[in-house]
Amino acid sequence: MGRNARRGRKQPERSGPDPEAVFAREQLQRERCKTKRWFETESEARAIALMHAAKWGEDQVPYRCELCDGWHLASRKPMPGR
């Protein structure tokens, strides 16, 4: 028995993330992942990003996806003054 329980006090509730909210957020991330182009390697994603930059002027960077263990491209906004 804990010290507080012996004296008739309630144990403080532990705070933490709501499991339902965590599950909903992960589900949304999985759905978004399914709609993105998937690349097996960083170099493949980087090559496509360079082609997009040359053809359409899009500035994209590859990033590793923790959900699918692949690579996706993220748009990068131009820096002010560049």
C-alpha positions in Angstrom: 0.0 0.0 0.0 1.3 3.4 -0.8 1.9 6.1 1.7 -1.1 8.2 0.5 -3.4 5.3 0.5 -2.7 4.5 4.2 -3.8 8.0 5.1 -7.0 7.9 3.1 -5.8 10.1 0.3 -6.4 9.4 -3.3 -3.4 8.7 -5.5 -2.8 11.4 -8.0 -4.0 10.5 -11.5 -1.3 10.0 -14.0 -1.5 12.3 -16.9 -0.5 11.2 -20.4 -1.8 11.1 -23.9 -5.3 10.0 -24.5 -5.0 6.5 -26.2 -7.9 7.2 -28.5 -6.4 10.5 -29.6 -3.1 8.8 -30.3 -4.8 6.1 -32.3 -6.8 8.6 -34.3 -3.7 10.6 -35.1 -1.7 7.5 -36.2 -4.6 6.4 -38.4 -4.8 9.8 -40.1 -1.0 9.7 -40.7 -1.4 6.2 -42.3 -4.1 7.5 -44.6 -2.0 10.4 -45.6 1.0 8.1 -46.3 -1.1 6.0 -48.6 -1.8 9.0 -50.9 1.9 10.0 -51.3 4.4 8.8 -53.8 6.6 6.1 -52.2 10.3 5.7 -53.0 12.5 2.8 -51.8 15.7 4.8 -51.4 16.7 8.4 -50.5 18.7 8.6 -53.7 15.6 7.7 -55.8 13.5 10.3 -54.0 16.3 12.9 -54.4 16.5 12.2 -58.1 12.8 12.7 -58.6 13.0 15.9 -56.6 15.8 17.2 -58.8 13.7 16.4 -61.9 10.7 18.2 -60.5 12.9 21.3 -59.7 14.3 21.4 -63.3 10.9 20.8 -65.0 8.5 22.8 -62.8 10.6 24.8 -60.4 9.3 22.9 -57.4 11.6 22.7 -54.4 11.1 19.4 -52.7 13.2 17.4 -50.2 13.1 13.7 -49.4 12.2 12.5 -45.9 12.1 9.1 -44.3 8.6 7.9 -43.4 8.4 6.1 -40.1 5.0 4.5 -41.0 6.0 2.8 -44.3 9.8 2.7 -43.9 10.1 4.3 -47.3 10.8 7.8 -48.6 8.4 10.6 -49.6 8.9 14.2 -50.9 8.0 17.3 -48.9 7.5 20.7 -50.5 9.9 23.3 -49.2 8.8 26.9 -49.2 11.4 29.3 -50.7 13.3 31.4 -48.2 12.4 35.1 -48.2 14.9 37.1 -50.2 16.0 34.2 -52.3 
